[in-house]
Every structure is written in structure tokens, then in C-alpha cells.
Amino acid sequence: MQFNPERFALHRQAKGMSQGAAAKALGVSQGRISKVENGALRPSDQLLIDAAQEFGVQREAFFGEDVERGLPAISFFRKQKTMGMRETRKTEARFSIIRQVVISLAAGLVELADRRVPRIPVSTPGETPASIAQRVRTFFQAAAGPLLGLTRMMESAGIIIVPFVDTHAKFDAVSCASPDGRLDIVAVKPGLAPDRYRFSIAHELGHLVMHTMPSETIEDEANQFAAELLMPAEDIESDLTSITIPHLMELKRKWQVAMSALIYRAKSLGLVSEWKARNAYITMSTYGFRKKEPVELPREEPQLFTTLIVRHLAGGKTFDDIAAQVGLLPTTMAREFAPVLPAGLR
């Protein structure tokens, strides 16, 4: 295989390093790094060895075909609007690598699920994010009321949920859908509160189901989808007649969503006035509940990626073999995927 400048740049960006920072760490000039990444200079073997160690990858990770950063799999990010361009690029690069890891581990294995989540473009005549969410609930054979075990439902449709460690504070999740729906990936920031985690993966599920191209409205559409998926209007209306703190705490336990999301849902459905919703938010702030809500919810744990690792281990591979297969150093592999590795490998 030939050296690929794009792969070199990708792993540098995934490390969060500028060309200047990489040059300093590797003991070369920034101009040399620039020429390497532009394809104007073939790096020495020593530079590749040093760069691989610095970036936490195998030397072979710099060789081969380009790593797709977009099409044919469109990536969607759930992040705050103030996340900067440099951090966004780092996140995009790291997710491209995560995607390649999952593709490599899934290749050649039997189907992970015997059904796939439906694709229903939001542009379909007569459809809205809410109506599509209802169709997805039907697909999952969900009963009326709270949707419990969303992680299990998504994995039953072959959606692989993986951690996205050491991400920017303003980033929650990212998803990637292949056109045929055969390998859908959702990467989520570890340590999110259970209610925030559930809304984040519901939001990403909305992207996987409804969207094929970015637009100015996709984030609002994914939020509408997630709200209806987790809190169907017809089922929750009777619960939202009051938004006092004690009542919101009870509803949080029942619906497994944030109290703030319940207030917003009540307002968006026209069940409470803007004034009442604002007062509810102010009351939550007074008690410090906007930073950390009361009521601990059970945490949903992904299992499908763990199953992939276990299958490779059962086939005779060591953890170092698996890391080499996906182009990462074992230490990098262990750090990046620790939350979903089998217990003995964490």
C-alpha cells in the first residue's frame, strides 16, 4: 500500500493538533508537515514511526485508501452552536476513525440484526417529524406511554452505539447512516446524565431515519422527532397539566426524560403558557436544578459493540490483534472504547 497524505492529516486532526503543534512534537518544521499532507513530500520512515506514536496509531494507519469523512455516509452532530471550527474538525476526524474501526470489526461477521430501522425522509408528503416518530415506535412495537430501553431497541435494529471519549464539553453525540442502512453508528459522549443520553440517541435516531443531507432545519426536526418518540403528545398530555417541581420529579421518573424537557414539551404542545414555562425554569434555577437535576435515573448500557469485540476474541484474536486490525495502538484502543470493552479488557 502507498502512503496516503489524507490519512496522515486525519490522524493529526483527530489528535487535535495543528500542523505547527505536530511539527514541534515531531521535531520537524511546519513546512515539512504541510508538504507531507499536501502530497508534495514523501515522509521518511522515522517520521512515520514518530508520528504514529504521537498520534496513537499503527504506522500502517497512514497507508491505504482515503477515509470517508462524509458521503456516502452523512454525519450529523448534536452539539451546542458555540462549538468552534477547530473542535468541530477534530470531532469530525475522530468520528471518521471511529467509523472505520466499527466497519473493520463488523466486516465478515454475520448480520448483527435481522431488521433495519426504516428510512422515512422528512420531505415525504404528509409526514412530519412527529408522525415519523410514531411510525418508528410502531416499528419497535412500543406500547403507549414511556419508551423504556431505547438503547436495546436501537441495537436490535443493528445500530451500533459507541462512546466518544474526551470530546468537547459542548458536544453530545454524532451519527452516521449508510445509504442501505446496513451499518448505522451513533457515538455518544460518555458520562451524560441518563436523561440527556436518552434524548441524544433519540435525536440521532431521528437523523438516521429522516435525513440524508444537511439542512438548516435538521436539528429542529431531530429534536421534534426525539420529543415525540420519548414523550408522545397523545400519551403525555394528561400528565402535563401541572409543571410544579414535585410533579416534574414524578414525571421524570415515569418518562425517563429531563425535567427541563418536560417543561419544554408542555409549552410546545400548548398545555402551559410561555409565562408558566418561564417561571418553572426560574424555579429550577433557584434550586440549582438547571445545572444538576434531582432524581437519578437508571443508565442504559450499549452492548452491541462489546459483542463485536467478544466475537473477534472468540475467533482466536488477542486484543493487540484487534487494535492492529483497526490501525490503533492497543493503548489508544483501550482508552477510546473503554466503556464498551469486555470487563477484562477495560
N, C-alpha and C positions, 0 to 999 in steps of 0.2 A: 504494500500500500504506500501511497505517496503522502508526504507531509501536506496538511491542509491548514492554510493560514486562518481560515474561518474558525476552525476548531480551537486554535491557539487563542484567538481573540475571545471566543465564547467562554473559555475556562478562566481567562483573566477577568472578564467582566463578572462572571459568576462569583469570583473571589472578592468582588467589589473594589478592584484595584484599577487606577488609571494607568495609562501607558507609562507615565512618569514614575509612579509608585512601583510598578512591576520592574521597570528598568533599574531602579535603586536597589530593590530586593535581589535582583539577579546580577548586579554588578556590571551592567552594560549601559549604553546611552539610550535615551528615549528614542532617538532617531533610528537606532538599530531595531528596537521593538516595533516601531512604526513600519519599517521596511519589511520586517518579518510578517506582520499582519496584512500588509498590502500585497504580499507575494513577490516583492522585489528582491528579497534576500532569503536564501535557504539557511535556517538556523543550524549552528553546529550541534553535534551530538551532546556536548556538555551543556549547552544552553537548554536543550530539550530535557535533559535529565534534571537540571536545576529547576526549570520551570514546572516540571511535573511534580517535584517535591514541594515547591512553593504553592502550587495550586491544589495540591491534594489529589492528584490523578495519576493514572498509569501513563508512562511515556507513550504508549500506543494510542492514548486518547487524542493525540494530536494528528492522527492519521485516519484516512478513510473519507467517506462521503460527508457532505455538509450535514449539519444537524438542523432540522427544520425548526424555525422559530415561529412560524405562522401557518400558512396553508400547507397541506390540506387540512390541518387540524387547527381550528381557530381557538385562540386562548382568550379567556375572559377573566378579569381581575376584580375581586371585591376589595377595594381599598378606599381610604379617605382621599378626597380630592386634592389635599395638600401634599400628597406624596410626591417628592421631587423626581425629575427626569433621571438623575443618576441612579437613585434607588429603584426606580421602575425598570431601568435597563438591567440592573443587577438581578432583580426578581425575574425578569423575562429570561435572562441567560440561565439562571439556576433552575427555573422550571423546565426549560428545554432539556437540560441534563437529566432532571428527574424523569421527564417523559421518556427519554432514551433508555434510562435504567429500567423502567417498567416494561417498555417494548421488548427489551432484550430478555428480561426474565420471563415474560409471557410467551415469547416465541417458542413454537414447537410443543407447547403444553396443550392438553386437552382444553376444550371450551370451559371457561370459568363460570358460565351461566347458560342456561338453555333458553333464555329470553332476554330481550333488549328493551330498554326504555324507549317508548315511542318518540318519533320526531314529528312535532306539530308546529310548523312555522307560525309565529305570531301574526304574520301577514295573511294567514289563511282566512278567507272571507267568513265572517260570522264568529270568529274566535277572538278571545281576549286572554290576557294572562290568567285571569281568574277561571275562565271556562277550561283553559288548557290544564290548569292545576287540578280541577275536578276530574278531568279525564285521566290524569296521572294517578290520582287517588283511586280511581276505578281500576286502573292497570295493576296497582299494588293490592287491590282487593281490600282497601282500608275501610273499616267501619266508620260510621258517622262519629263526629266528635274529635278529640285529640288524636293526632297522628304520632303514635309512640313507636320507637325502634326504627327511625328513618334510616340510620346507617345500615342496619340489617337489610332493609328493603332495597336500598340503592345497590348494595353489594350483591343482592340476589339477582339483580339485573346486569351484573358484570361491571359495575362502576367501581374502579379501584380508588380507594381513598388513602392517601399517604400524608405523612407530616411534611411541613415546610419549615424546618427549624431555622433559628437565627434570622428571622425575617424582620423587616422594618416594622416599627410599632404601629404604623398606620395601615398595615396590610393584614387582611384576614384570610383570604382564600383565592384560589385560581383554579380554573377548569379547562379541560381540553377535550374536544369532541372530534372523533374521526368521522368522515362522511358516512361510513357504513355502520357506525355505532358499535363496532366490534371491540374498541378499546377506548373507553371513556375514563378520564382521570380527573380526580379532584384532589388538590393539595391544600391542606389546611394548617394554619399556624397552630402549633401545639400550645396547650395551656389556656385556650379560650374557655371562658365560662361555658358550662354545658348549654345554656340557652342561646348564647351567641354562636356556639359551634353549630347547633341545630339550624339556626336561621341561615348561617353561612353556607352550609351544604345544601339547604333547600334553595337558596339563591343561586348557587352554582348549578343545581339540577335544572332550574329554570333556564339557564343559558344552554345547557346540553340539549334540552327538549325543544326550545323555541328559536334559538339563534344560530345562524351560520355566518353572519358578517357583523362587524361592529357598527354601531349607530349611536346617535345622541340619546336615544330613548331606552337602550337595552338595560341599563342599570335600574331605572324605574320599573321597567317591565319585569325584570327578575325579582325585584322587591315585591311587586304586586303578586307575582306567582307564589313566592315563598309565603306571603301573608295568607293567601287563600289555601295553600297546601297545609299549613300548620294550624290555621285558625279560620276554617270555612265560615263565611258570613252567615249562612243559614243555621249553622250549629252553634255559633258563639254569640249571636245577637242577644239572646235571653240572658247571657252571663254578664253582659257589659252594660247593664242598666245602672251600675254604680262603679265608680272608679276611686273609691276610698282606698287608702293604703292597706288596711286589713283585708279588704275584699280582693285587691290586686294580688296580695300574697297568696290567698287561697286559689285564685285563678292561675297564678304562676305554677303552683303545684299540679293543678289539673291539666293545663295545656302545655306545660314544659316549655314556656316561652318567657321572655323577659317582661317585667312589669312595664317598662317603657314601651315595649312593642304592643302590649295590651292597650295602653293609653292611646297610642297612635292608631291602632286598629279601631278603637271605639270612635275616635274623631273621624277617621277616613270613611267609616260606614255611616256617619251622620247620627250616631247614637248619643254623642255628647257634643256640647258646643266647643268652639275654639277657646273660649274663656275657661270652661271647666277643665279642659285638657291642659291649658297653660298652668292653672292653679295646681293640678295634680303633679306636673313636672316640678313646680316650685316647691311643693311639699316634699317631694322625693329629694330634691337638692338640699333642703333644710336638714333632713336626716342623714345626708351623705349617701343616699341610695342611688344617685346618678353615677357615682364612681364605683360603688360596690353594692349591688342589690342584696337584700336578705333572701332567705330560702335557698338552701343548697339542693340542686337537682342531681339525679343520677347521671353519670357520664357514659355516653355511648362510645364504644371502642371498635375501630375498624379491625377486620380480621383477614380480609382477602389478600392483602399484600403479604401478610405473615404466612398465609397458605402457599403463596408462590415460593417464598424462601424455603419453607419446610419441604416442598416437593423437590427442589433442587438438592437440598441436603440428603433427602431420602434416595436420590438418584446417585449418590456417592460423591458429590462435590463437597469441598470444605468451604468455610466462609471466605477464606482468601481466594479460592477459585471463583466464587460468585462475584467478589469485588473485582477481580481481574477481568471477568467476563463483561462487566458493565463499565470498565475503564476507570474505576476509582481505587484509591488506596484503601486497604482494609479499615484504617482509622477514620477515613472520610466516610466510608460506607456506614460504619458503626455510629458515627455522630449524626449523619443526615437522616438515618432511618431508625434510630434507637427506639422511638415509641412503638414501632410496629414489628420489631425483630422478635423472634422467639426468645423466651426468657433467658435462656442460657447464653445468648449472644449479645445481650444488652450491656 
